[in-house]
Structure formats: C-alpha cells, structure tokens
Amino acid sequence: MGSPILGFLRLVTYLAWTLLLIPVQALAVALKLPLRHSLPVFYHARCWRIIGFDVVVRGVRATDRPVLFVSNHSSYLDITVLGGLIPGSFVAKTEVAGWPFFGLLAKLQRTVFVERRDRSTTGRQRDEMRGRLQAGDNLILFPEGTSSDGNRTLPFKTALFAVASTRVDGRPLTVQPVSVTATRLDGIPMGTAFRPVYAWYGDMDLAPHLWRVFSLGRITVEVEFHPPVTLDAFTSRKALAEHCQRAVAAGVA
C-alpha cells in the first residue's frame, strides 16, 4: 500500500526540515528564549504538510496560560498534530526519552517524563508538572496511559489529575479536554478497519508503521477542543477525569 517514491521524498524532506531546526531549538532552550515555546508549533505544523496530514480543527483552544490539555492517544503522530496547534510541552512515559531521534525531539520540546508504573514517584512527577504550570507552561497530557487502536477512548488514569488543583495567581488551573481522530484517507472514510493506518499501539514496530504513513496519500485528522473546565466545578479529581474522558470519547465517537 502506498507509493515508495512518495515515501522517500517525504522522508528526506522531513529529515532535512527536522535537522535544520534542531540546533535552533537547542539554542533557544539553552538560553531560555521565548522562541523555545513558539518554534515547536511552527515545526510541527510544517510537518503536517510534509507527512500529508489535513488537520481539521473544531472548537476554540483555551489561551489563558497555563492550561492543562488532556487528550486521547492512539499514535505517536498525535504529537505532531497537537504540537502544531498548542504551544506547550507533552507529558510522556520515561521510555520515550531513550528512543533514538524521537527522544531527542521530545527533550527539545521540554517534555515532562513520567514513570507511570512506579507509584512511588507520582508525588515527585506531580510536583514537577505543577512547577511547570506555575511557571506559565502549557502541558499536554494523555491520561489513558497508553495508545489505543483509535476506535475507542480508554478510561483515564486519575493520578496526574492531581495537578489540576494548581492555582496560578490565585485562580484555578484551566483544564481543556481535546479529541484527536484520524477520519479519512484520501477523502475516503477510514472506518474501524483502516484506522490502524494512523494508530500505533500494542506490539507494532515503529519503523514500518512510520514508512507506511509517509508512503500513503493524505490523512485527515480531526481535532476538537472541548469547553475548558476547572477542578473547582467538580467534587474530586476523579470526577474531573471522568468528565474529561466523556467529553473526549464523545468527540472521538
């Protein structure tokens, strides 16, 4: 499936574009320049065009920094899609830091790495996230804790929702649910059978999946920003997580 020539051209262009901006972002991060926030958005949005994504946006993104964005997660490609829309840093599992090439990109976007399986570190990770939010950084969290097949939204894990209690200048932290769904391939609805063209989950190998994405036609990805909320409107972080999960799942459905 797909065109090897198209895949090769896209891959070369993607690598050239990425290698061009890596030293710029590294310098911006090292010197703590404002550019370190805006350059990743510019970079990812151009990657859409290179890879062949048509991103359709619904709803309005909250702009009153900082914001905790919570989204479903079906693929590493969600990083590129959301990264081109939201000036912020991702919360990712610690294993990502060790990935060749993509681990470096994650670090340059100032990703917060968390160990989801070791509950003894939850407090430290929560404090790191809270510190970043209080410094004015937007964070993007995938509360499912893993990627899915794209056809459904898994239950949200609630531990890291504790950061929703963060107050910034006396006001409650804004939390915004976001749905990301790959819906069409060359204008044809994907349906459940072809959604793994975009989704990456289970024991899939990364390189073959990425090559298939580069080799295909145009993939339509729909992003919906749901109404923002705060923890003050709920009885607990669990209730907040359940609300966000319902909103995101409805958007995916």
C-alpha positions as CSV (number, residue, x, y, z in Angstrom):
1,M,0.0,0.0,0.0
2,G,1.3,3.5,-0.9
3,S,4.0,4.9,-3.1
4,P,7.7,4.2,-2.3
5,I,8.7,7.3,-4.3
6,L,6.3,9.5,-2.3
7,G,7.5,7.9,0.9
8,F,11.2,8.5,0.1
9,L,10.6,12.2,-0.8
10,R,8.6,12.8,2.3
11,L,11.1,11.1,4.5
12,V,14.0,13.1,3.1
13,T,12.1,16.3,3.4
14,Y,11.1,15.5,6.9
15,L,14.6,14.7,8.0
16,A,16.1,17.8,6.3
17,W,13.4,20.0,8.0
18,T,14.0,18.5,11.4
19,L,17.8,18.5,11.3
20,L,17.6,22.2,10.2
21,L,15.6,23.2,13.3
22,I,17.2,21.0,15.9
23,P,20.2,23.3,16.6
24,V,17.9,26.4,16.6
25,Q,15.6,24.9,19.2
26,A,18.5,23.6,21.3
27,L,19.9,27.1,21.4
28,A,16.5,28.6,22.3
29,V,16.1,26.1,25.2
30,A,19.7,26.6,26.4
31,L,19.3,30.4,26.5
32,K,15.6,30.2,27.7
33,L,14.5,32.3,24.8
34,P,10.7,32.9,24.1
35,L,11.3,31.1,20.8
36,R,11.5,27.8,22.6
37,H,7.7,28.0,23.0
38,S,6.7,29.0,19.5
39,L,9.3,27.2,17.3
40,P,7.9,23.7,18.1
41,V,4.4,24.8,16.9
42,F,5.9,26.2,13.7
43,Y,7.9,23.0,13.2
44,H,5.0,20.6,13.8
45,A,2.6,22.5,11.6
46,R,5.0,22.3,8.7
47,C,5.4,18.6,9.4
48,W,1.7,18.1,8.7
49,R,2.2,19.3,5.1
50,I,5.4,17.1,4.7
51,I,3.7,14.0,6.0
52,G,0.5,14.6,4.2
53,F,-2.0,15.5,7.0
54,D,-5.1,17.6,6.6
55,V,-5.8,18.8,10.1
56,V,-9.4,19.9,10.7
57,V,-10.0,21.9,14.0
58,R,-13.3,22.3,15.8
59,G,-13.9,24.3,18.9
60,V,-11.7,27.0,20.4
61,R,-8.3,26.4,22.1
62,A,-8.0,28.0,25.6
63,T,-5.3,30.6,25.6
64,D,-5.2,31.8,29.2
65,R,-1.9,30.2,30.0
66,P,-1.2,28.0,31.7
67,V,-3.6,25.3,30.5
68,L,-3.6,21.5,31.1
69,F,-4.8,19.9,27.9
70,V,-6.0,16.3,28.2
71,S,-6.3,14.2,25.1
72,N,-6.9,10.7,23.9
73,H,-3.9,8.9,22.4
74,S,-3.7,6.5,19.5
75,S,-0.4,7.2,17.9
76,Y,3.0,9.0,18.2
77,L,1.6,11.0,15.3
78,D,-0.7,12.8,17.9
79,I,2.4,14.6,19.0
80,T,2.8,16.2,15.6
81,V,-0.9,17.0,15.3
82,L,-1.3,18.6,18.7
83,G,2.2,20.1,18.7
84,G,1.2,22.2,15.6
85,L,-1.8,23.6,17.5
86,I,-0.7,24.0,21.1
87,P,2.3,26.0,22.4
88,G,3.2,23.6,25.2
89,S,5.1,20.6,26.4
90,F,4.0,17.0,26.5
91,V,3.8,14.6,29.4
92,A,5.2,11.3,28.2
93,K,6.4,8.0,29.7
94,T,10.1,7.8,30.6
95,E,10.8,5.2,27.9
96,V,10.3,7.9,25.2
97,A,13.4,9.7,26.5
98,G,15.5,6.8,25.3
99,W,14.1,6.4,21.9
100,P,16.6,7.1,19.1
101,F,16.0,10.5,17.4
102,F,12.4,11.0,18.7
103,G,13.7,11.0,22.3
104,L,15.9,14.0,21.4
105,L,13.0,15.8,19.8
106,A,10.9,15.2,23.0
107,K,13.7,16.6,25.2
108,L,13.9,19.7,22.9
109,Q,10.2,20.3,23.4
110,R,10.9,20.2,27.1
111,T,8.8,17.1,27.7
112,V,7.9,16.0,31.2
113,F,8.8,12.4,31.5
114,V,6.9,10.3,34.0
115,E,7.2,6.7,35.2
116,R,3.6,5.5,35.1
117,R,4.2,2.1,36.6
118,D,6.1,3.2,39.7
119,R,3.6,4.9,42.0
120,S,6.3,5.9,44.5
121,T,7.4,8.6,42.0
122,T,3.9,10.0,41.5
123,G,4.4,12.8,44.0
124,R,7.7,14.0,42.5
125,Q,6.3,13.9,39.0
126,R,3.2,15.8,40.1
127,D,5.4,18.4,41.7
128,E,7.4,18.8,38.5
129,M,4.3,19.2,36.5
130,R,2.9,21.7,39.0
131,G,6.1,23.7,38.9
132,R,6.0,23.9,35.1
133,L,2.4,25.1,35.1
134,Q,3.1,27.7,37.8
135,A,5.9,28.9,35.5
136,G,3.3,29.5,32.8
137,D,3.9,26.5,30.6
138,N,1.1,24.7,29.0
139,L,1.1,20.9,29.4
140,I,-0.4,18.2,27.2
141,L,-1.4,15.0,29.0
142,F,-2.5,11.6,27.6
143,P,-4.4,10.2,30.6
144,E,-5.1,6.8,29.0
145,G,-1.6,5.9,29.9
146,T,-1.0,4.1,26.6
147,S,-2.0,4.4,22.9
148,S,-5.2,2.7,21.7
149,D,-6.4,1.4,18.3
150,G,-8.1,4.8,17.6
151,N,-11.6,3.3,17.6
152,R,-12.3,4.0,21.3
153,T,-11.1,6.0,24.2
154,L,-9.7,4.1,27.2
155,P,-10.5,5.1,30.8
156,F,-8.5,8.0,32.1
157,K,-6.0,7.3,34.9
158,T,-6.6,9.9,37.6
159,A,-3.2,10.1,39.4
160,L,-1.7,13.0,37.5
161,F,-5.1,14.9,37.5
162,A,-3.9,16.0,41.0
163,V,-2.1,18.8,39.3
164,A,-5.5,20.3,38.4
165,S,-5.5,21.7,42.0
166,T,-2.7,24.0,41.0
167,R,-3.6,27.7,41.4
168,V,-1.9,30.4,39.4
169,D,-2.0,33.9,40.7
170,G,-4.9,32.8,42.9
171,R,-7.1,31.4,40.1
172,P,-7.8,27.7,39.4
173,L,-5.9,26.0,36.6
174,T,-7.7,25.7,33.3
175,V,-8.2,22.1,32.1
176,Q,-9.3,21.5,28.5
177,P,-10.3,18.2,27.0
178,V,-9.2,17.5,23.4
179,S,-10.2,14.8,20.9
180,V,-7.9,13.6,18.1
181,T,-9.3,11.3,15.5
182,A,-8.0,10.2,12.1
183,T,-11.1,10.0,9.9
184,R,-10.2,9.9,6.2
185,L,-7.6,8.6,3.8
186,D,-7.6,10.5,0.5
187,G,-11.1,11.7,1.3
188,I,-12.4,8.2,2.0
189,P,-13.7,7.4,5.5
190,M,-11.2,5.1,7.3
191,G,-13.7,3.2,9.4
192,T,-12.5,0.7,12.1
193,A,-10.6,-1.5,9.6
194,F,-8.2,1.2,8.3
195,R,-7.8,3.3,11.4
196,P,-4.5,1.5,12.3
197,V,-3.0,3.2,9.3
198,Y,-2.7,6.1,11.7
199,A,-3.0,4.4,15.1
200,W,0.2,2.8,16.6
201,Y,-0.4,0.5,19.5
202,G,0.3,-2.9,21.0
203,D,3.4,-4.5,19.7
204,M,3.5,-2.6,16.4
205,D,7.1,-1.8,15.2
206,L,7.7,1.9,14.8
207,A,9.8,2.0,11.6
208,P,7.4,0.0,9.3
209,H,4.4,2.0,10.6
210,L,6.1,5.3,10.0
211,W,7.2,4.3,6.5
212,R,3.6,3.3,5.7
213,V,2.4,6.8,6.9
214,F,5.0,8.5,4.7
215,S,4.1,6.4,1.7
216,L,0.3,6.9,1.8
217,G,-1.8,9.7,0.4
218,R,-3.4,12.4,2.6
219,I,-4.8,11.6,6.0
220,T,-7.5,13.8,7.5
221,V,-7.1,14.2,11.3
222,E,-9.9,16.0,13.2
223,V,-9.1,17.8,16.4
224,E,-11.9,19.1,18.7
225,F,-11.3,21.4,21.6
226,H,-14.0,20.9,24.2
227,P,-15.1,23.6,26.6
228,P,-12.5,24.2,29.3
229,V,-13.2,23.5,32.9
230,T,-11.5,23.8,36.4
231,L,-11.3,21.4,39.3
232,D,-13.5,23.8,41.3
233,A,-16.5,22.7,39.4
234,F,-16.1,19.1,40.5
235,T,-16.2,17.2,43.8
236,S,-12.8,15.4,43.2
237,R,-10.0,14.9,40.6
238,K,-11.7,11.6,39.8
239,A,-14.9,13.4,38.8
240,L,-12.9,15.8,36.7
241,A,-11.1,12.9,35.0
242,E,-14.4,11.2,34.3
243,H,-15.9,14.4,32.8
244,C,-12.8,14.9,30.5
245,Q,-13.0,11.2,29.4
246,R,-16.6,11.5,28.5
247,A,-16.0,14.7,26.5
248,V,-13.0,13.3,24.7
249,A,-14.8,10.0,24.0
250,A,-17.8,11.8,22.6
251,G,-15.5,13.7,20.3
252,V,-13.8,10.6,19.1
253,A,-17.1,8.8,18.5
